[in-house]
């Protein structure tokens, strides 16, 4: 039990341990600037626009004003809270899908720099820019399709009476933790041209270490604005975790 707890906590706290490394590498910071700016503009614009539209819609439904009764005000605040939660969830998925595709080439370069610090030299047979671009975007698309294929049936479990919402919430959280761990551990595996099935096998074998890392990644990706700034750090953390904890050994484990 202590080993399980230790592995989970190690994975959960791992990104924070890579902050010093991140800021000690000017090239990593440089490759992080452009995707941060792009995502910040896109994410904040989409969030603000959607929020204003939702608030106008809720106000038109409740008819709230300074003279409204307490119950109308309470209904307005409740609907506003629920709409923000839904909006955050939608923005998380949009950021995960489109943000991943937009930043894929930059994240790949960041991951390469982290890997080179572990192997104490340059990566051999490094692909050209366009080959690298195609592989990184292809890898992102496969992960997104995998996530959506599993997430859609989990969503429909919500409609099962009584326990549906609880079961759906738990399964959705576990799936999101696994997906986020896969997302940030994936870069070195993509460079090694591992099949998607092998990637899933490797990440699954990390067990509690994987889920600890996946949970903190999911939480940081869910928080608006913070997700934009922490994504490059999670790329560094994922690649660093892959090599420091020797995830590669799981390729040879069958049980």
BAFI-3210 file (N, C-alpha, C; in Angstrom, 3 decimals, decimal comma, padded with zeros to 6 digits):
// residues 255
n [1|2|3|4|5|6|7|8|9|10|11|12|13|14|15|16|17|18|19|20|21|22|23|24|25|26|27|28|29|30|31|32|33|34|35|36|37|38|39|40|41|42|43|44|45|46|47|48|49|50|51|52|53|54|55|56|57|58|59|60|61|62|63|64|65|66|67|68|69|70|71|72|73|74|75|76|77|78|79|80|81|82|83|84|85|86|87|88|89|90|91|92|93|94|95|96|97|98|99|100|101|102|103|104|105|106|107|108|109|110|111|112|113|114|115|116|117|118|119|120|121|122|123|124|125|126|127|128|129|130|131|132|133|134|135|136|137|138|139|140|141|142|143|144|145|146|147|148|149|150|151|152|153|154|155|156|157|158|159|160|161|162|163|164|165|166|167|168|169|170|171|172|173|174|175|176|177|178|179|180|181|182|183|184|185|186|187|188|189|190|191|192|193|194|195|196|197|198|199|200|201|202|203|204|205|206|207|208|209|210|211|212|213|214|215|216|217|218|219|220|221|222|223|224|225|226|227|228|229|230|231|232|233|234|235|236|237|238|239|240|241|242|243|244|245|246|247|248|249|250|251|252|253|254|255]
n.u [000,824|001,942|003,842|002,239|000,889|003,094|004,069|001,904|001,825|004,358|004,063|002,022|003,167|005,309|005,553|006,028|008,544|010,086|010,215|012,433|014,343|013,077|013,154|015,843|016,698|017,118|016,431|014,242|012,372|012,170|011,000|008,581|007,248|005,845|003,665|002,322|001,475|-000,203|-002,160|-003,128|-004,367|-006,336|-007,749|-008,552|-010,068|-012,145|-013,278|-014,105|-015,888|-017,844|-018,673|-019,843|-021,986|-023,441|-024,122|-025,792|-027,851|-028,797|-029,651|-031,742|-033,515|-034,059|-034,732|-033,573|-032,926|-032,056|-034,209|-035,232|-036,671|-035,495|-035,448|-035,376|-032,917|-031,262|-031,748|-030,660|-027,936|-027,344|-027,764|-025,815|-023,489|-023,582|-023,451|-020,883|-019,326|-019,966|-019,044|-016,302|-015,691|-016,259|-014,415|-012,085|-012,045|-011,955|-009,548|-007,830|-008,086|-007,755|-005,724|-003,715|-003,126|-002,284|000,001|001,639|004,107|005,866|005,857|006,984|009,599|010,419|010,320|012,315|014,610|014,604|014,976|017,570|019,054|018,970|020,157|022,593|023,544|023,026|020,004|020,057|019,720|017,790|014,659|013,669|012,203|009,552|008,875|008,955|006,902|004,639|004,572|004,236|001,755|000,123|000,342|-000,924|-003,550|-004,317|-004,354|-006,369|-008,621|-008,774|-009,383|-011,896|-013,470|-013,735|-014,753|-017,293|-019,231|-018,999|-020,081|-022,805|-023,577|-024,416|-027,164|-028,319|-030,607|-030,544|-027,736|-026,216|-024,940|-022,963|-021,359|-020,579|-019,137|-016,951|-015,735|-015,189|-013,314|-011,186|-010,564|-009,786|-007,547|-005,847|-005,651|-004,397|-001,948|-000,934|-000,812|001,283|003,420|003,897|005,604|008,469|007,989|006,717|008,796|010,350|008,920|006,927|004,133|000,631|-000,724|001,368|002,202|-000,019|000,171|002,621|002,130|-000,032|001,198|002,578|000,926|000,034|001,823|001,537|-001,208|-001,153|000,456|-001,143|-003,468|-002,712|-001,948|-004,370|-005,872|-004,397|-004,656|-007,340|-007,885|-008,642|-006,582|-004,329|-003,827|-002,774|-000,240|000,994|001,180|003,593|005,379|004,372|004,917|007,696|007,843|006,570|008,279|010,632|009,818|009,337|011,929|013,395|012,017|012,179|010,279|010,482|011,160|008,823|008,018|008,876|007,503|004,929|002,881]
n.v [-001,213|001,253|001,558|001,834|004,220|005,892|005,855|007,027|009,609|010,480|010,632|012,558|014,864|015,273|017,126|019,607|019,343|019,680|022,295|023,992|022,919|023,486|026,338|026,675|026,210|027,987|027,547|025,837|027,497|029,419|027,938|027,573|029,964|030,865|028,914|029,380|032,042|031,879|030,000|031,333|033,604|032,422|030,726|032,478|034,347|032,749|031,848|034,223|035,351|033,280|033,176|035,719|035,560|033,439|034,533|036,630|035,160|033,704|035,804|036,747|034,664|034,457|037,059|038,783|041,638|044,732|044,922|042,440|039,519|037,531|034,760|034,718|035,907|033,979|031,794|032,833|033,078|030,385|029,204|030,609|029,682|026,930|027,163|028,197|026,061|024,134|025,484|025,617|022,906|022,390|024,134|022,946|020,535|021,553|022,935|020,823|019,336|021,148|022,792|020,932|020,085|022,480|023,156|020,974|020,641|022,382|021,385|018,903|019,634|020,751|018,472|016,933|018,392|017,969|015,197|015,011|016,089|014,038|011,867|012,893|014,129|014,703|013,631|010,722|010,239|012,230|013,355|015,308|018,647|018,695|015,976|015,455|017,139|015,973|013,440|014,189|015,555|013,524|011,679|013,138|013,277|010,567|010,095|011,853|010,842|008,311|009,126|010,404|008,323|006,622|008,376|009,233|007,036|006,940|009,387|008,978|007,229|008,814|009,064|006,884|005,897|007,006|006,016|006,740|009,272|009,436|007,149|007,749|010,101|009,186|007,299|009,010|010,739|008,954|008,113|010,562|011,148|009,055|009,597|012,152|011,539|009,770|011,586|013,389|011,727|010,675|011,802|010,997|008,319|008,492|009,463|007,212|005,690|003,930|001,719|002,596|000,854|-000,257|002,020|002,504|000,212|000,619|002,998|002,167|000,223|001,755|002,213|003,326|005,425|006,491|007,282|009,145|011,165|011,676|012,690|015,184|016,446|016,552|018,230|020,630|021,164|021,642|024,031|027,356|029,591|029,082|026,570|027,136|028,185|026,158|023,941|023,615|023,038|020,607|019,017|018,919|017,636|015,177|013,910|013,846|012,255|009,860|008,997|009,160|007,427|005,187|004,172|002,779|000,175|-001,168|-002,015|-004,568|-006,051|-008,295|-008,956]
n.w [000,000|000,795|-001,202|-003,455|-002,802|-002,645|-005,303|-006,638|-005,492|-006,223|-009,024|-009,119|-008,037|-009,672|-011,964|-010,679|-009,706|-011,919|-012,592|-012,037|-013,781|-016,216|-016,356|-016,473|-018,973|-021,693|-024,418|-024,307|-023,070|-025,069|-027,206|-026,028|-025,939|-028,315|-028,766|-026,330|-026,541|-028,842|-027,983|-025,744|-026,809|-028,474|-026,638|-024,514|-025,931|-026,978|-024,579|-023,235|-025,111|-025,285|-022,619|-022,195|-024,005|-022,876|-020,374|-021,152|-022,290|-020,057|-018,445|-019,985|-019,712|-016,930|-016,356|-014,546|-012,490|-010,780|-009,114|-008,675|-007,091|-004,274|-004,824|-007,619|-008,064|-006,855|-008,538|-010,880|-010,173|-009,699|-012,239|-013,606|-012,377|-013,050|-015,829|-016,171|-015,266|-017,204|-019,436|-018,857|-019,034|-021,729|-022,940|-022,031|-023,495|-026,104|-025,984|-025,466|-027,833|-030,140|-029,195|-028,756|-031,352|-032,576|-031,104|-031,385|-033,041|-031,682|-029,078|-029,559|-030,205|-027,778|-026,170|-027,406|-026,692|-023,939|-023,857|-024,963|-022,920|-021,126|-022,422|-022,801|-025,160|-028,731|-030,372|-032,293|-035,843|-036,319|-037,444|-040,385|-040,608|-041,798|-041,880|-039,171|-038,362|-039,575|-038,307|-035,597|-035,578|-036,571|-034,478|-032,446|-033,450|-033,391|-030,621|-029,820|-031,198|-029,989|-027,348|-027,685|-028,720|-026,523|-024,667|-025,483|-025,136|-022,346|-021,639|-022,312|-020,368|-018,360|-018,599|-017,473|-015,023|-011,569|-010,612|-012,779|-013,363|-011,390|-011,921|-014,537|-014,082|-012,524|-014,259|-016,385|-015,211|-014,625|-017,224|-018,350|-016,812|-017,582|-020,321|-020,351|-019,151|-021,087|-023,223|-022,544|-022,008|-024,397|-026,389|-026,536|-027,208|-029,650|-031,218|-031,253|-032,873|-031,977|-032,065|-031,711|-030,066|-028,547|-027,199|-025,538|-023,961|-022,614|-021,139|-019,564|-017,995|-016,209|-014,131|-010,936|-010,816|-013,358|-013,217|-011,147|-012,253|-014,462|-013,264|-012,083|-014,399|-015,805|-014,081|-014,213|-016,921|-017,058|-015,766|-016,536|-018,472|-016,766|-017,800|-020,315|-019,776|-018,346|-019,979|-021,654|-019,559|-018,659|-020,841|-020,676|-018,169|-018,716|-020,625|-019,146|-016,968|-018,308|-018,996|-016,567|-014,843|-016,299|-018,284|-020,574|-020,057|-019,719|-022,158|-022,519|-020,717|-020,179|-018,506]
ca.u [000,000|002,828|004,474|001,195|000,707|004,322|004,109|000,872|002,266|005,497|003,521|001,210|004,026|006,466|005,726|006,556|009,976|010,783|010,132|013,788|014,946|012,416|013,644|017,303|016,956|016,585|015,836|012,909|011,528|011,965|010,024|007,299|006,628|004,897|002,397|001,628|000,801|-001,292|-003,226|-003,700|-005,275|-007,475|-008,513|-009,187|-011,093|-013,281|-013,906|-014,779|-017,030|-018,866|-019,175|-020,740|-023,197|-024,191|-024,685|-026,915|-028,919|-029,342|-030,365|-033,008|-034,397|-034,480|-035,231|-033,037|-032,456|-031,806|-035,450|-035,694|-036,811|-034,350|-035,466|-034,933|-031,470|-030,638|-031,827|-029,702|-026,576|-027,197|-027,594|-024,512|-022,457|-023,639|-022,997|-019,430|-018,775|-020,123|-018,149|-014,937|-015,553|-016,195|-013,132|-011,038|-012,004|-011,489|-008,122|-007,140|-008,086|-007,148|-004,455|-002,729|-002,736|-001,558|001,309|002,352|005,511|006,653|005,995|007,935|010,941|010,703|010,582|013,634|015,631|014,624|015,589|018,999|019,686|019,064|021,106|023,870|023,973|021,943|019,266|020,533|018,742|016,701|013,934|013,564|011,100|008,239|008,637|008,666|005,588|003,628|004,508|003,716|000,323|-000,518|000,271|-001,951|-004,855|-004,615|-004,700|-007,660|-009,638|-008,857|-010,057|-013,298|-014,156|-014,061|-015,467|-018,693|-020,095|-018,974|-021,051|-024,177|-023,886|-025,120|-028,615|-028,803|-031,238|-029,983|-026,275|-025,548|-024,066|-021,811|-020,510|-020,023|-018,141|-015,762|-015,099|-014,669|-012,105|-010,129|-010,193|-009,078|-006,223|-005,047|-005,385|-003,412|-000,650|-000,530|-000,522|002,578|004,466|003,904|006,576|009,609|007,525|006,459|010,101|010,845|007,994|006,148|002,734|-000,264|-001,005|002,510|002,159|-001,032|000,723|003,664|001,519|-000,848|002,097|003,041|-000,063|-000,267|002,706|000,847|-002,446|-000,791|000,885|-002,303|-004,425|-002,240|-001,979|-005,766|-006,275|-003,744|-005,228|-008,737|-007,966|-008,464|-005,375|-003,233|-003,522|-001,947|001,133|001,593|001,313|005,008|005,990|003,932|005,683|009,008|007,650|006,251|009,492|011,552|009,284|009,526|013,322|013,859|011,372|012,451|009,045|010,825|011,256|007,490|007,850|009,238|006,668|003,681|001,840]
ca.v [000,000|002,419|001,681|002,371|005,618|006,605|006,017|007,987|010,944|010,823|011,061|013,770|016,028|015,284|018,356|020,718|019,113|019,995|023,745|024,556|022,476|024,225|027,719|026,684|025,918|029,084|027,052|025,315|028,674|030,036|027,132|027,616|031,290|030,975|028,211|030,022|033,233|031,440|029,388|032,340|034,418|031,594|030,234|033,579|034,935|031,825|031,801|035,499|035,461|032,304|033,565|036,869|035,079|032,643|035,422|037,336|034,173|033,412|037,002|036,827|033,607|034,759|038,435|039,361|043,029|045,172|044,839|041,050|038,860|036,716|033,473|034,954|036,126|032,690|031,013|033,427|032,705|028,940|028,963|031,176|028,746|025,727|027,495|028,346|024,713|023,513|026,208|025,162|021,548|022,502|024,766|021,941|019,616|022,298|023,209|019,540|018,915|022,119|023,232|019,871|020,097|023,722|023,207|019,693|020,762|023,056|020,439|017,884|020,208|020,851|017,107|016,545|019,056|017,273|013,886|015,200|016,324|012,739|010,984|013,628|014,322|014,900|012,441|010,207|010,109|013,167|013,579|016,668|019,431|018,287|014,608|015,609|017,772|014,975|012,408|014,740|015,827|012,213|011,116|013,886|012,868|009,221|010,218|012,537|009,878|007,328|009,778|010,646|007,028|006,117|009,395|009,334|006,112|007,334|010,487|008,470|006,547|009,828|008,956|005,747|006,427|006,916|006,022|007,020|010,453|009,113|006,212|008,491|011,035|008,432|006,762|010,151|011,217|007,966|008,178|011,822|011,000|008,180|010,287|013,218|010,891|009,319|012,753|014,007|010,700|010,155|012,386|010,111|007,081|008,821|009,531|005,836|005,079|002,847|001,663|003,146|-000,232|-000,351|003,204|002,246|-000,814|001,228|003,938|001,376|-000,476|002,695|002,087|004,461|006,517|007,067|007,959|010,328|012,167|012,002|013,501|016,569|016,987|016,864|019,393|021,819|021,423|022,037|025,390|028,337|030,430|028,306|025,471|027,649|028,385|024,942|022,860|023,326|022,409|019,212|018,327|018,665|016,654|013,875|013,322|013,593|011,111|008,686|008,533|008,996|006,243|004,085|003,617|001,929|-001,223|-001,769|-002,607|-005,998|-006,704|-008,773|-009,125]
ca.w [000,000|000,860|-002,519|-004,332|-002,416|-003,014|-006,760|-007,037|-005,067|-007,078|-010,308|-008,939|-007,735|-010,563|-012,759|-009,883|-009,557|-013,171|-012,827|-012,075|-015,036|-017,299|-016,427|-016,662|-020,382|-022,518|-025,664|-023,982|-022,847|-026,384|-027,950|-025,317|-026,035|-029,429|-028,486|-025,219|-027,075|-029,728|-027,187|-024,848|-027,620|-028,902|-025,490|-023,787|-026,805|-027,017|-023,250|-022,953|-026,028|-024,882|-021,292|-022,365|-024,659|-021,903|-019,361|-021,780|-022,452|-018,722|-017,991|-020,727|-019,181|-015,561|-016,274|-013,319|-012,464|-009,395|-008,327|-008,670|-005,797|-003,855|-005,521|-008,997|-007,983|-006,565|-009,776|-011,809|-009,735|-009,884|-013,673|-013,980|-011,897|-013,882|-017,182|-016,120|-015,175|-018,530|-020,332|-018,552|-019,567|-023,195|-023,278|-021,792|-024,637|-027,272|-025,775|-025,605|-029,241|-031,052|-028,608|-028,987|-032,760|-032,865|-030,427|-031,545|-033,472|-030,644|-027,971|-030,003|-030,086|-026,341|-025,703|-027,927|-025,870|-022,648|-024,096|-025,175|-021,616|-020,450|-023,120|-022,830|-026,540|-029,670|-030,793|-033,574|-036,936|-036,081|-038,699|-040,879|-040,051|-042,307|-041,406|-037,748|-038,264|-039,941|-037,255|-034,345|-035,758|-036,687|-033,123|-031,729|-033,955|-032,887|-029,208|-029,731|-031,639|-028,901|-026,225|-028,019|-028,884|-025,188|-023,886|-025,917|-024,371|-020,931|-021,522|-022,383|-019,101|-017,561|-018,728|-016,689|-013,804|-010,222|-010,439|-014,049|-013,304|-010,554|-012,664|-015,668|-013,563|-012,102|-015,468|-017,140|-014,545|-014,842|-018,635|-018,576|-016,188|-018,445|-021,584|-020,144|-018,957|-022,421|-024,043|-022,225|-022,060|-025,762|-027,316|-026,821|-027,840|-031,058|-031,897|-031,410|-033,834|-031,376|-032,492|-030,698|-029,116|-027,629|-026,339|-024,515|-023,079|-021,787|-020,194|-018,644|-017,073|-015,184|-013,060|-010,060|-011,236|-014,520|-012,840|-010,365|-013,216|-015,292|-012,504|-011,983|-015,763|-016,097|-013,287|-014,760|-018,242|-016,890|-015,238|-017,613|-018,513|-016,178|-018,718|-021,413|-019,317|-017,779|-020,967|-021,958|-018,384|-018,626|-021,891|-020,045|-017,100|-019,299|-021,209|-018,030|-016,226|-019,159|-018,914|-015,181|-014,271|-017,236|-018,838|-021,711|-019,615|-019,800|-023,481|-022,442|-019,728|-020,784|-017,480]
c.u [000,855|003,516|003,498|001,013|001,904|004,407|003,098|001,306|003,450|005,028|002,784|002,086|005,151|006,620|006,353|008,067|010,781|010,788|011,525|014,493|014,386|013,022|015,160|017,689|016,332|015,914|014,424|011,931|011,179|010,911|008,648|006,540|005,541|003,596|001,616|000,843|-000,395|-002,462|-003,904|-004,708|-006,536|-008,361|-009,252|-010,289|-012,343|-014,027|-014,708|-016,025|-018,172|-019,501|-020,176|-022,060|-024,084|-024,860|-025,884|-028,123|-029,593|-030,155|-031,709|-034,008|-034,959|-035,098|-034,730|-032,646|-032,307|-033,047|-035,987|-035,778|-035,618|-034,298|-034,996|-033,422|-030,720|-030,626|-030,802|-028,272|-026,314|-026,951|-026,247|-023,381|-022,409|-023,117|-021,477|-018,758|-018,829|-019,158|-016,696|-014,680|-015,421|-014,856|-011,962|-010,911|-011,502|-009,997|-007,304|-007,005|-007,310|-005,805|-003,352|-002,218|-001,885|-000,141|002,155|003,804|006,412|006,892|006,997|009,368|011,358|011,085|011,947|014,754|015,753|015,317|017,105|019,745|019,839|020,101|022,472|024,415|022,777|021,280|019,759|019,386|017,518|015,993|013,945|012,313|009,737|007,890|008,251|007,263|004,480|003,452|003,872|002,218|-000,460|-000,686|-000,810|-003,343|-005,265|-005,038|-006,079|-008,797|-009,866|-009,672|-011,553|-014,090|-014,578|-014,924|-016,951|-019,595|-020,113|-019,984|-022,484|-024,563|-024,621|-026,620|-029,187|-029,388|-030,423|-028,457|-025,510|-024,549|-022,802|-020,837|-019,815|-018,916|-016,836|-014,997|-014,477|-013,387|-010,932|-009,622|-009,377|-007,676|-005,311|-004,676|-004,307|-002,019|-000,093|-000,071|000,891|003,735|004,743|005,080|007,795|009,194|007,223|007,769|010,688|009,945|007,280|004,727|001,853|-000,601|000,123|002,562|001,159|-000,531|001,728|003,055|000,694|000,019|002,654|002,130|-000,228|000,633|002,063|-000,383|-002,196|-000,386|-000,293|-003,296|-003,978|-002,238|-003,394|-006,211|-005,672|-004,285|-006,672|-008,868|-007,704|-007,242|-004,166|-002,822|-002,601|-000,480|001,800|001,785|002,773|005,728|005,611|004,600|007,062|008,878|007,390|007,465|010,494|011,119|009,522|010,933|013,776|013,286|011,431|011,167|009,326|010,877|009,915|007,213|008,054|008,444|005,326|002,545|001,537]
c.v [001,258|002,654|002,292|003,860|006,457|006,863|007,052|009,413|011,410|011,344|012,384|015,006|016,212|016,580|019,508|020,588|019,451|021,493|024,363|024,185|023,286|025,618|027,816|026,454|027,002|028,607|026,511|026,463|029,325|029,283|027,118|028,902|031,348|030,211|028,819|031,234|032,847|030,900|030,392|033,200|033,631|031,220|031,375|034,223|034,066|031,818|033,064|035,663|034,546|032,686|034,709|036,452|034,301|033,525|036,203|036,413|033,877|034,594|037,133|035,790|034,006|036,151|039,156|040,820|043,439|045,063|043,409|040,494|037,949|035,403|033,609|035,162|034,819|031,800|031,516|033,009|031,213|028,614|029,496|030,232|027,498|025,998|027,652|026,973|023,998|024,149|025,784|023,783|021,575|023,080|023,805|021,013|020,319|022,587|021,935|019,150|019,888|022,627|022,216|019,872|021,320|023,685|021,954|019,854|021,399|022,117|019,337|018,386|020,341|019,482|016,610|017,133|018,389|015,923|014,002|015,474|015,025|011,832|011,640|013,774|014,510|013,571|012,003|010,089|010,989|013,476|015,051|017,344|018,897|016,857|014,621|016,162|016,765|013,934|012,944|015,020|014,513|011,566|011,810|013,448|011,491|009,273|010,845|011,594|008,817|007,886|009,923|009,348|006,469|007,092|009,460|008,332|006,434|008,453|009,952|007,657|007,494|009,607|007,715|006,283|006,129|007,061|006,432|008,156|010,167|008,204|006,921|009,438|010,341|007,903|007,885|010,693|010,263|007,999|009,435|011,786|010,157|008,897|011,362|012,658|010,419|010,496|013,283|013,005|010,258|010,607|011,509|008,809|007,305|008,886|008,147|005,013|003,851|002,881|002,202|002,097|-000,362|000,850|003,005|001,246|-000,205|002,132|003,197|000,685|000,438|002,744|003,383|005,668|007,258|007,862|009,178|011,477|012,616|012,903|014,957|017,222|017,398|018,122|020,681|022,178|021,924|023,502|026,416|029,225|029,686|027,185|025,909|027,723|027,103|023,819|022,590|022,646|020,936|018,382|017,963|017,553|015,261|013,174|012,962|012,368|009,817|008,123|008,286|007,732|005,042|003,403|002,636|000,447|-001,935|-002,378|-004,114|-006,755|-007,084|-008,889|-007,795]
c.w [000,000|-000,479|-003,514|-004,079|-002,852|-004,498|-007,228|-006,695|-005,911|-008,429|-010,202|-008,754|-008,744|-011,372|-011,975|-009,674|-010,799|-013,476|-012,946|-013,372|-016,205|-017,465|-016,562|-018,114|-021,270|-023,805|-025,432|-023,773|-024,185|-027,188|-027,285|-025,568|-027,104|-029,162|-027,331|-025,715|-027,936|-028,909|-026,264|-025,591|-027,975|-027,723|-024,797|-024,620|-026,829|-025,686|-022,979|-023,828|-025,586|-023,547|-021,414|-023,011|-023,681|-020,859|-019,908|-021,915|-021,116|-018,204|-018,692|-020,218|-017,814|-015,433|-015,043|-013,525|-011,004|-008,508|-008,205|-007,256|-005,537|-004,621|-006,971|-009,033|-007,738|-007,810|-010,792|-011,456|-009,943|-011,356|-014,164|-013,582|-012,771|-015,289|-017,233|-016,063|-016,525|-019,526|-020,123|-019,144|-021,087|-023,631|-023,058|-022,991|-025,897|-027,186|-025,968|-027,075|-030,116|-030,527|-028,835|-030,412|-033,098|-032,314|-030,635|-031,995|-032,412|-029,464|-028,305|-029,843|-028,622|-025,788|-026,184|-027,077|-024,495|-022,798|-024,246|-023,870|-020,835|-021,102|-023,286|-024,247|-027,449|-030,039|-032,164|-034,574|-036,720|-037,399|-039,111|-040,364|-040,490|-041,893|-039,934|-037,534|-038,530|-038,841|-035,977|-034,444|-035,869|-035,311|-032,303|-032,152|-033,435|-031,422|-029,034|-030,114|-030,564|-027,729|-026,496|-028,147|-027,530|-024,400|-024,238|-025,187|-022,878|-020,685|-021,474|-021,149|-018,157|-017,525|-018,045|-015,381|-012,542|-010,210|-011,693|-013,988|-012,503|-011,300|-013,822|-015,214|-013,192|-013,318|-016,308|-016,547|-014,775|-016,285|-018,921|-017,962|-017,078|-019,734|-021,412|-019,878|-020,291|-023,274|-023,796|-022,141|-023,495|-026,624|-027,567|-027,498|-029,316|-031,840|-032,123|-032,338|-033,257|-031,913|-031,371|-029,643|-028,088|-026,686|-025,194|-023,487|-022,102|-020,721|-019,150|-017,592|-015,984|-013,976|-012,246|-010,347|-012,413|-014,100|-011,956|-011,275|-014,086|-014,571|-012,424|-013,364|-016,145|-015,359|-013,841|-016,140|-018,158|-016,479|-016,333|-017,391|-017,948|-017,124|-019,851|-021,005|-018,822|-018,796|-021,347|-020,796|-018,313|-019,723|-021,353|-019,007|-017,663|-019,875|-020,128|-017,221|-016,996|-019,012|-017,477|-014,546|-015,219|-017,718|-019,974|-021,328|-019,730|-021,163|-023,448|-021,400|-020,370|-019,780|-016,816]
res [x|x|x|x|x|x|x|x|x|x|x|x|x|x|x|x|x|x|x|x|x|x|x|x|x|x|x|x|x|x|x|x|x|x|x|x|x|x|x|x|x|x|x|x|x|x|x|x|x|x|x|x|x|x|x|x|x|x|x|x|x|x|x|x|x|x|x|x|x|x|x|x|x|x|x|x|x|x|x|x|x|x|x|x|x|x|x|x|x|x|x|x|x|x|x|x|x|x|x|x|x|x|x|x|x|x|x|x|x|x|x|x|x|x|x|x|x|x|x|x|x|x|x|x|x|x|x|x|x|x|x|x|x|x|x|x|x|x|x|x|x|x|x|x|x|x|x|x|x|x|x|x|x|x|x|x|x|x|x|x|x|x|x|x|x|x|x|x|x|x|x|x|x|x|x|x|x|x|x|x|x|x|x|x|x|x|x|x|x|x|x|x|x|x|x|x|x|x|x|x|x|x|x|x|x|x|x|x|x|x|x|x|x|x|x|x|x|x|x|x|x|x|x|x|x|x|x|x|x|x|x|x|x|x|x|x|x|x|x|x|x|x|x|x|x|x|x|x|x|x|x|x|x|x|x]
***
